[in-house]
Amino acid sequence: LGANLGTVGVGDVVDNGTLPTSYISYAWDRWAVGLAVTSPYGLITDAPCNWSGRYYGCYSRIFDMNATTSVAYRVNDWLTLGGGVVINYIDAKLNQAQILTGAPSYLQGSAEVNGDDFGVGFTLGALFTLRPGTTLGIGYRSAVDQNLSGSVTSSLPIGTIAGQAPATAGLNLPDQITASLRSQLDPRWTVLGTVEWTNWSNLQQLVIQPNSAVPSAPSILSLHWQDGWFFSGGLEYQWDPKLTLRAGLAYEISPVTDEYRTPRLPDSNRLWLSGGLTYAWTDNLSIDLAYTHIFGDSGPINLSPLDTANLTRGVLVAEVNNAYVDIVSVGVRYRFDSVPVKTALITK
């Protein structure tokens, strides 16, 4: 345990990914119903298992998908209320190197945890029309308690499975409050703004409990997250009856702190720059295109056995640098009625 694990670093630990989403809604009289399928949370980090922090994590994957059914009712000209049911599915896989008791330090095994679960939550919301062309929306998404079940597997250096047992892990996805303002300044210009709070501080640690015939200690991943905040502002410009241009700026305060940043999720505060457009191909069919570049702050990783969850993992001192994300979005919207919405926006 006193061996020096070296100074082997890693480069880009995040692979490219695709996140499909879909929405459908139907409105009549004062009512509207809808269905949204999205992926609100998720991550993949992949580092080689010879790097210095291998006992803290090599491969991490969290896949999250949810379906939200919703219904809304327009109470009067200035108030619409809504609510819905959220069905959330999460699947996780975590892999790391494992110290072999009594073996030389250059020999190591591996430990892998797999698990998945369905959870249920709800949403509530209100839309206020403050004046013609100006709306304020406030929404609440409940926490979702997930109890992942799967297995924990230990392997030897030659790849032989040394042991496998069922395992469980409780994961509480946070509740969230969002407030968004949209105001049409004139027939061409519209300003938008959003503030979002996410209750990540209820996620302090992830405890993975093996359920084997021989009782064993749980594996603990210390997180100690704080609440997350997201602030954004943007502009829309109606170039002509068919083309709408957009630009936006956002700042996100990460729930991950410098004291407890881990290689599994080396997150930090982020600055978002976005641009995009909507082109109304017909009165019914429109195309959305957008590009976002995210600048991530640099941040330290300082983990040690002083945290009892890290007693057998050694000391890890590292730095996260040059973090960035590029997002390209393509969307297609189709209206089943024939209301010329885009033309109406610039009709004086």
C-alpha positions as CSV (number, residue, x, y, z in Angstrom):
1,L,0.0,0.0,0.0
2,G,3.0,2.3,0.4
3,A,4.1,1.9,-3.2
4,N,4.4,4.9,-5.5
5,L,1.8,4.5,-8.2
6,G,3.6,6.9,-10.6
7,T,2.7,10.0,-12.5
8,V,0.9,8.5,-15.5
9,G,-1.7,11.0,-16.6
10,V,-4.5,10.7,-19.1
11,G,-5.7,12.9,-22.0
12,D,-9.3,13.1,-23.2
13,V,-11.4,10.8,-21.1
14,V,-14.7,11.6,-22.7
15,D,-15.9,10.0,-25.9
16,N,-18.3,11.4,-28.5
17,G,-22.0,10.6,-27.9
18,T,-25.5,11.0,-29.3
19,L,-28.5,12.0,-27.3
20,P,-31.8,11.5,-29.1
21,T,-34.9,13.3,-27.7
22,S,-38.5,13.5,-28.9
23,Y,-41.6,15.5,-28.0
24,I,-45.2,15.3,-29.0
25,S,-48.2,17.4,-27.9
26,Y,-51.9,17.8,-28.7
27,A,-54.0,20.9,-27.7
28,W,-57.7,21.5,-27.9
29,D,-59.9,24.2,-26.3
30,R,-58.2,24.9,-22.9
31,W,-56.4,21.6,-22.6
32,A,-53.1,20.2,-23.8
33,V,-51.4,16.9,-23.3
34,G,-47.8,15.9,-24.2
35,L,-45.1,13.2,-24.0
36,A,-41.4,14.0,-23.8
37,V,-38.6,11.4,-24.0
38,T,-35.2,12.9,-22.9
39,S,-31.9,12.1,-21.2
40,P,-31.4,14.7,-18.5
41,Y,-28.4,13.1,-16.8
42,G,-25.5,10.9,-17.9
43,L,-21.8,10.6,-18.3
44,I,-19.1,8.4,-19.7
45,T,-15.4,8.7,-18.7
46,D,-12.8,6.2,-19.9
47,A,-9.2,6.3,-18.6
48,P,-6.6,3.5,-19.1
49,C,-6.2,1.3,-16.0
50,N,-2.5,2.0,-15.8
51,W,-2.9,5.7,-14.9
52,S,-2.0,7.0,-11.4
53,G,-5.6,7.3,-10.2
54,R,-6.7,3.9,-11.3
55,Y,-7.8,2.9,-7.8
56,Y,-10.3,5.8,-7.9
57,G,-11.7,5.0,-11.3
58,C,-11.0,3.8,-14.8
59,Y,-14.3,3.5,-16.6
60,S,-17.6,5.1,-15.5
61,R,-20.9,5.1,-17.4
62,I,-24.2,6.4,-16.3
63,F,-27.1,6.2,-18.8
64,D,-30.3,7.9,-17.9
65,M,-33.5,8.1,-19.9
66,N,-36.9,9.3,-18.9
67,A,-40.4,9.7,-20.3
68,T,-42.6,12.5,-19.0
69,T,-46.4,12.5,-19.7
70,S,-48.0,15.9,-19.0
71,V,-51.3,17.7,-19.1
72,A,-52.0,21.4,-19.0
73,Y,-55.1,23.6,-18.5
74,R,-55.5,27.2,-19.5
75,V,-57.3,28.7,-16.5
76,N,-57.7,32.2,-18.1
77,D,-56.0,34.6,-20.4
78,W,-53.0,35.0,-18.1
79,L,-52.6,31.6,-16.3
80,T,-51.9,28.1,-17.5
81,L,-51.3,25.2,-15.0
82,G,-49.8,21.8,-15.7
83,G,-48.4,18.7,-14.2
84,G,-47.1,15.3,-15.2
85,V,-45.6,11.9,-14.3
86,V,-42.0,11.1,-14.8
87,I,-40.8,7.5,-15.4
88,N,-37.0,7.4,-15.1
89,Y,-34.6,4.6,-16.1
90,I,-31.0,4.6,-15.0
91,D,-28.2,2.1,-15.8
92,A,-24.7,2.4,-14.4
93,K,-21.3,0.7,-14.8
94,L,-18.3,1.6,-12.7
95,N,-14.8,0.0,-13.1
96,Q,-11.6,0.6,-11.2
97,A,-8.3,-1.2,-10.4
98,Q,-8.2,-3.2,-7.2
99,I,-5.3,-3.8,-4.8
100,L,-4.6,-7.6,-4.3
101,T,-3.8,-8.3,-0.6
102,G,-0.3,-9.8,-0.3
103,A,0.6,-9.4,-4.0
104,P,3.4,-7.1,-5.3
105,S,2.3,-3.6,-6.1
106,Y,2.8,-4.1,-9.8
107,L,0.0,-6.7,-9.8
108,Q,-3.5,-5.5,-9.6
109,G,-7.0,-6.8,-10.0
110,S,-10.1,-5.0,-11.1
111,A,-13.5,-4.4,-9.6
112,E,-16.6,-3.7,-11.6
113,V,-20.1,-2.7,-10.5
114,N,-23.2,-2.9,-12.8
115,G,-26.8,-2.0,-11.9
116,D,-30.0,-0.5,-13.1
117,D,-33.5,0.6,-11.9
118,F,-36.7,2.3,-12.8
119,G,-38.0,5.2,-10.7
120,V,-41.1,7.5,-10.7
121,G,-41.4,11.2,-10.0
122,F,-43.6,14.1,-11.0
123,T,-43.6,17.6,-12.5
124,L,-45.6,20.8,-11.8
125,G,-45.6,24.0,-13.6
126,A,-47.3,27.4,-14.2
127,L,-47.2,29.8,-17.2
128,F,-48.0,33.4,-16.6
129,T,-48.8,35.9,-19.4
130,L,-47.5,39.1,-17.8
131,R,-48.5,41.2,-20.9
132,P,-49.0,40.5,-24.6
133,G,-45.8,39.0,-25.8
134,T,-44.3,38.4,-22.4
135,T,-44.6,35.1,-20.5
136,L,-43.0,33.7,-17.3
137,G,-42.8,30.0,-16.7
138,I,-42.0,28.3,-13.4
139,G,-41.5,24.6,-13.2
140,Y,-40.8,22.0,-10.5
141,R,-39.4,18.5,-11.2
142,S,-39.5,16.2,-8.2
143,A,-36.6,14.0,-6.9
144,V,-36.6,10.4,-8.1
145,D,-35.4,7.8,-5.6
146,Q,-33.6,5.0,-7.5
147,N,-32.5,1.7,-5.9
148,L,-30.1,0.2,-8.4
149,S,-29.6,-3.6,-8.3
150,G,-27.0,-5.6,-10.2
151,S,-23.7,-7.2,-9.4
152,V,-20.1,-6.5,-8.2
153,T,-17.4,-8.5,-9.9
154,S,-13.7,-8.9,-8.9
155,S,-11.1,-10.1,-11.4
156,L,-7.5,-11.2,-11.2
157,P,-4.7,-9.8,-13.4
158,I,-5.0,-12.6,-15.9
159,G,-8.7,-11.8,-16.4
160,T,-10.1,-14.6,-14.3
161,I,-13.2,-13.8,-12.3
162,A,-12.2,-14.1,-8.6
163,G,-15.7,-13.4,-7.3
164,Q,-19.1,-12.1,-8.1
165,A,-22.0,-11.2,-5.9
166,P,-25.4,-9.3,-6.2
167,A,-25.2,-5.7,-5.1
168,T,-27.4,-2.7,-4.5
169,A,-26.9,1.0,-4.5
170,G,-29.3,3.8,-3.6
171,L,-29.2,6.9,-5.8
172,N,-31.4,9.9,-5.3
173,L,-31.7,12.0,-8.4
174,P,-32.3,15.7,-7.4
175,D,-35.4,17.8,-7.5
176,Q,-35.2,20.9,-9.7
177,I,-36.8,24.4,-10.0
178,T,-36.7,26.3,-13.2
179,A,-37.9,29.9,-14.0
180,S,-37.9,31.2,-17.6
181,L,-38.9,34.5,-19.1
182,R,-39.7,35.2,-22.7
183,S,-40.5,38.7,-23.9
184,Q,-41.2,39.9,-27.5
185,L,-39.7,43.4,-27.7
186,D,-41.1,44.2,-31.1
187,P,-42.2,42.2,-34.2
188,R,-38.6,41.0,-34.8
189,W,-36.7,40.9,-31.5
190,T,-37.4,38.6,-28.5
191,V,-35.3,38.3,-25.3
192,L,-35.1,35.1,-23.2
193,G,-33.7,34.3,-19.8
194,T,-33.6,31.2,-17.5
195,V,-32.6,30.5,-13.9
196,E,-32.4,26.9,-12.7
197,W,-31.6,25.4,-9.3
198,T,-30.8,21.7,-8.9
199,N,-30.8,20.1,-5.5
200,W,-27.5,18.1,-5.9
201,S,-26.6,18.7,-2.2
202,N,-28.8,15.7,-1.3
203,L,-26.3,13.4,-3.0
204,Q,-23.4,13.2,-0.6
205,Q,-22.1,9.7,-1.3
206,L,-22.9,6.6,-3.3
207,V,-22.9,3.4,-1.2
208,I,-22.5,0.1,-3.1
209,Q,-23.5,-2.8,-0.8
210,P,-22.6,-6.4,-1.9
211,N,-25.3,-8.9,-0.9
212,S,-23.1,-12.0,-0.7
213,A,-23.5,-15.0,1.7
214,V,-20.4,-13.8,3.5
215,P,-21.0,-10.2,4.8
216,S,-18.6,-7.7,3.3
217,A,-18.1,-4.0,3.7
218,P,-19.8,-1.6,1.3
219,S,-17.8,0.4,-1.3
220,I,-18.3,4.1,-0.8
221,L,-17.9,6.9,-3.4
222,S,-17.6,10.2,-1.6
223,L,-19.2,13.1,-3.5
224,H,-20.2,15.8,-1.0
225,W,-21.9,17.8,-3.8
226,Q,-23.4,21.2,-3.4
227,D,-26.5,22.6,-5.2
228,G,-26.1,23.3,-8.9
229,W,-27.1,26.6,-10.6
230,F,-27.7,27.5,-14.2
231,F,-28.1,31.1,-15.5
232,S,-28.8,31.8,-19.2
233,G,-29.8,34.7,-21.5
234,G,-30.5,34.9,-25.2
235,L,-31.9,36.8,-28.1
236,E,-34.1,35.8,-31.1
237,Y,-34.3,37.7,-34.3
238,Q,-37.0,37.2,-36.9
239,W,-35.0,37.7,-40.1
240,D,-38.0,37.1,-42.3
241,P,-41.3,35.1,-42.1
242,K,-39.3,31.8,-42.5
243,L,-36.0,32.3,-40.7
244,T,-35.4,32.9,-37.0
245,L,-31.9,33.5,-35.7
246,R,-30.8,32.9,-32.0
247,A,-27.7,33.5,-29.8
248,G,-27.2,32.9,-26.1
249,L,-24.8,32.9,-23.2
250,A,-25.0,30.8,-20.0
251,Y,-23.0,30.2,-16.9
252,E,-23.3,26.9,-14.9
253,I,-22.2,26.5,-11.3
254,S,-21.2,22.9,-10.9
255,P,-22.2,20.8,-7.8
256,V,-18.7,19.4,-7.7
257,T,-16.3,21.1,-5.3
258,D,-12.5,21.3,-5.5
259,E,-12.2,19.4,-2.3
260,Y,-14.1,16.3,-3.5
261,R,-13.6,16.3,-7.3
262,T,-13.1,12.7,-8.5
263,P,-11.7,11.3,-11.8
264,R,-15.1,9.6,-12.4
265,L,-16.7,13.1,-12.8
266,P,-14.1,15.8,-13.0
267,D,-16.7,18.5,-13.4
268,S,-16.2,22.3,-12.9
269,N,-18.1,25.5,-13.5
270,R,-18.8,26.1,-17.1
271,L,-19.5,29.0,-19.6
272,W,-21.8,28.2,-22.5
273,L,-21.9,30.1,-25.9
274,S,-24.6,29.1,-28.3
275,G,-26.0,30.1,-31.7
276,G,-28.7,28.6,-33.8
277,L,-31.6,29.1,-36.2
278,T,-35.1,27.9,-37.1
279,Y,-36.2,27.7,-40.7
280,A,-39.9,27.3,-41.4
281,W,-39.9,25.0,-44.5
282,T,-43.6,25.2,-44.7
283,D,-46.4,26.3,-42.3
284,N,-46.3,22.8,-40.8
285,L,-42.6,21.8,-41.1
286,S,-39.6,23.6,-39.5
287,I,-36.0,22.7,-39.0
288,D,-33.9,23.7,-35.9
289,L,-30.1,23.9,-36.0
290,A,-27.8,24.9,-33.1
291,Y,-24.2,24.8,-32.0
292,T,-22.9,25.2,-28.4
293,H,-19.4,25.4,-27.2
294,I,-18.8,24.9,-23.4
295,F,-15.7,26.2,-21.7
296,G,-14.9,24.3,-18.4
297,D,-12.9,25.8,-15.6
298,S,-9.6,24.1,-14.6
299,G,-9.7,22.4,-11.2
300,P,-7.6,20.2,-8.9
301,I,-8.1,16.6,-7.8
302,N,-6.9,16.0,-4.3
303,L,-8.0,12.7,-2.8
304,S,-6.4,10.9,0.1
305,P,-7.1,8.2,2.8
306,L,-8.0,11.0,5.2
307,D,-11.5,10.4,3.8
308,T,-12.3,7.0,5.2
309,A,-14.0,6.0,1.9
310,N,-10.5,6.2,0.3
311,L,-8.6,4.1,2.9
312,T,-7.2,1.6,0.4
313,R,-6.9,3.9,-2.7
314,G,-3.9,5.9,-1.8
315,V,-3.2,9.6,-2.5
316,L,-4.2,11.1,-5.8
317,V,-3.0,14.6,-6.8
318,A,-4.1,15.7,-10.3
319,E,-5.4,18.6,-12.3
320,V,-8.2,19.0,-14.8
321,N,-7.2,21.3,-17.7
322,N,-8.6,22.4,-21.1
323,A,-12.0,21.0,-20.4
324,Y,-14.5,21.8,-23.2
325,V,-17.6,20.4,-24.9
326,D,-19.0,20.9,-28.4
327,I,-22.7,20.2,-28.9
328,V,-24.4,20.1,-32.4
329,S,-28.2,19.9,-32.3
330,V,-30.5,19.1,-35.2
331,G,-34.3,19.1,-34.7
332,V,-37.4,18.7,-36.8
333,R,-40.8,20.0,-35.8
334,Y,-44.1,19.2,-37.5
335,R,-47.5,20.8,-36.8
336,F,-50.5,18.7,-37.7
337,D,-52.7,21.8,-38.1
338,S,-52.1,24.6,-40.6
339,V,-51.7,27.7,-38.5
340,P,-49.0,30.0,-40.0
341,V,-47.2,30.6,-36.8
342,K,-44.0,32.1,-38.2
343,T,-45.8,34.6,-40.4
344,A,-48.0,35.7,-37.5
345,L,-45.0,36.6,-35.4
346,I,-44.0,39.5,-37.7
347,T,-47.5,40.7,-38.8
348,K,-48.0,44.3,-37.6
